[in-house]
C-alpha cells in the first residue's frame, strides 16, 4: 500500500467508488449495445440519459469518443439518432390539452377558444412545443451533435409536409378539410418549434463554444428557404380554417349557437391573418425568419469578418 493510502483514509474509499463507477459504466455500455443491436435506439437513449442523471460520465466530458470506443462508430451514431428523437415526458407530440376550454376548442357553445385557436391543444411549456427532450439534459459534449441530427430531421419532415397538397375546406365537406388543416398546422408548428429551439441553442453556442457552433453553421445556413415556406404554409392553413368556418356559418340557421360559433371562428382567424402573427394565443412565438437572421449574424467570427 502506498504511503498516501496509509496516511489518507479517504484514498481506499475513492478507489472503491472509482471501481464501482467503472463497473456501472461497463454495464451501461453493455446494455446500450444490446438495445441498439436489437434495434431499440429509444431504450438505449433512455438508459444513457438515466446514467447521465446519475453523473456517470463526469470523467468523460467529451463523451462521444468514449461512446465510439465502447459501442463502435455505427452504434454510437444510432444512439445519437435515438437521443435526437427522445420524446418529452410531459406531453404528446408537443401539445397538451388547453386548460381554458378543457380541450373543447370553444368557450361555451358560441365562442372559439382563442388561446388554443379552436384546436383544443396548446404547446407544452416543458419542451416549448417541440415534443422532444431538451438537449440541455445531455452532456455538454453531445449537445451540438444531437442538435444537428434534430435540426436535419426536422427540416426533412417539414419538407415532406410542404410537398403534400394543402387540404382544402370545400363547401360540401368543410369539417373534414378543417380537420386536415388543423392536423397539418399542428405538425408544422411542432417542427417550427424544434427548429427554433435548435437555432436558439446555436445562438448560445456562438458566444460560448466556437467549435460546437461551427458544426451547426452548415445546417443553419440551409434553413432560410424552408423556414419561409413553413411560415407561409401555416398562414395558408389558417386561411383554410377561416374558409371552413365561413362555410359552417352559411350552413347554420341565423341566431343558433352553431352559427355564432362559426362566425366567432371567422372573425378570429381573419384577425390572425391580418396581424401576420399568433400574438394573443398559446401558439405565439417569435418569427422563425427573424431567428434565422439573428443566428446567422451571431455566426462564427471568421465568417462575419469576410
C-alpha positions, -999 to +999 in steps of 0.1 A: +000+000+000+013+035-009+022+060+018-007+082+006-031+053+011-015+046+046-020+082+057-052+092+039-082+071+049-102+086+020-079+070-007-093+035-005-128+048-004-122+069-036-106+038-053-137+018-044-160+044-057-140+046-089-141+008-094-179+009-088-184+036-113-162+018-138-183-014-133-215+007-137-203+023-169-193-011-184-228-024-176-244+007-191-223+003-223-232-034-224-269-028-221-269+000-246-251-022-271-277-049-265-306-025-270-290-010-302-283-044-315-320-053-311-330-021-330-343-003-299-324+030-300-351+046-278-343+022-249-306+028-253-311+066-253-333+065-222-306+044-204-279+068-215-299+098-201-306+079-168-269+072-165-260+108-171-285+119-144-265+097-120-233+116-131-219+085-147-200+105-174-183+130-151-149+116-160-157+117-197-166+153-205-161+146-242-184+117-241-187+110-279-152+095-283-160+073-253-192+061-269-175+053-301-148+033-283-174+013-263-201+009-289-184+014-322-189+043-346-221+029-362-238+020-330-228+053-314-244+070-344-276+051-338-276+062-302-272+098-312-302+093-336-322+079-307-313+108-284-324+132-311-358+117-312-363+111-274-398+124-266-408+149-240-420+132-208-448+158-203-468+158-235-479+141-266-462+154-298-455+188-283-491+196-272-512+194-240-549+199-236-559+236-234-569+245-199-591+274-209-615+253-228-607+218-214-597+206-248-630+215-264-617+243-287-646+266-277-658+286-247-693+276-241-712+269-274-709+302-292-672+314-290-639+300-302-612+295-276-586+320-287-558+305-265-558+272-285-571+288-318-600+263-316-577+233-318-582+221-282-545+219-275-516+243-268-478+239-270-462+221-240-443+246-218-419+219-207-404+213-241-415+246-257-438+227-280-412+205-297-424+173-282-387+163-276-365+161-246-343+192-243-307+188-254-296+206-222-304+173-204-274+157-222-237+160-215-222+192-230-201+171-254-232+157-271-255+187-272-243+201-306-242+166-322-277+158-311-288+193-321-275+188-357-294+155-360-326+170-347-322+200-370-317+179-401-345+155-392-369+184-386-360+200-419-366+167-437-400+163-421-410+198-428-401+194-465-423+163-467-452+182-452-447+210-477-446+186-506-481+174-498-511+194-513-527+218-489-560+204-477-590+224-490-621+233-470-647+226-496-682+238-490-697+203-491-671+188-467-658+218-447-654+199-415-631+173-430-610+199-447-607+219-414-597+188-395-569+180-420-557+216-420-557+217-381-536+185-381-511+199-406-509+232-388-500+214-355-474+193-372-458+223-388-459+243-356-442+214-338-414+212-363-411+250-363-406+249-326-379+222-329-361+245-353-364+275-331-351+255-301-321+244-321-315+279-335-316+293-300-291+268-289-268+277-318-271+314-308-259+305-273-231+283-287-219+312-309-210+331-277-195+302-257-183+274-279-170+283-313-162+247-323-197+234-314-213+264-331-193+258-363-207+223-366-242+239-366-234+265-392-239+244-423-274+232-414-285+266-402-274+283-435-298+259-453-328+268-432-339+301-447-359+289-477-376+260-458-384+283-428-401+309-451-421+282-468-432+268-434-444+302-422-464+306-455-480+272-452-490+279-416-508+310-428-524+290-456-537+265-430-553+294-410-569+307-442-585+273-449-597+272-413-613+306-419-629+293-451-643+262-434-658+285-407-674+306-434-690+275-449-702+264-415-717+298-408-735+298-442-749+263-435-763+271-400-795+288-391-794+325-381-790+331-344-782+295-335-752+286-313-736+268-343-739+300-364-725+322-337-696+298-330-687+297-368-689+335-370-666+337-340-641+315-358-643+335-390-636+368-371-608+353-351-589+336-380-592+367-402-578+388-374-548+365-370-542+365-408-544+403-408-519+406-379-494+383-395-486+366-362-502+345-335-500+370-307-526+365-280-528+328-285-509+299-268-490+294-301-474+329-300-437+327-308-410+349-324-408+347-362-386+319-374-371+340-402-361+367-377-345+340-356-326+326-386-313+360-394-303+367-358-284+334-355-267+339-389-254+373-377-242+356-345-223+330-366-185+323-364-164+355-362-143+344-391-174+342-413-188+376-402-154+392-409-155+383-446 
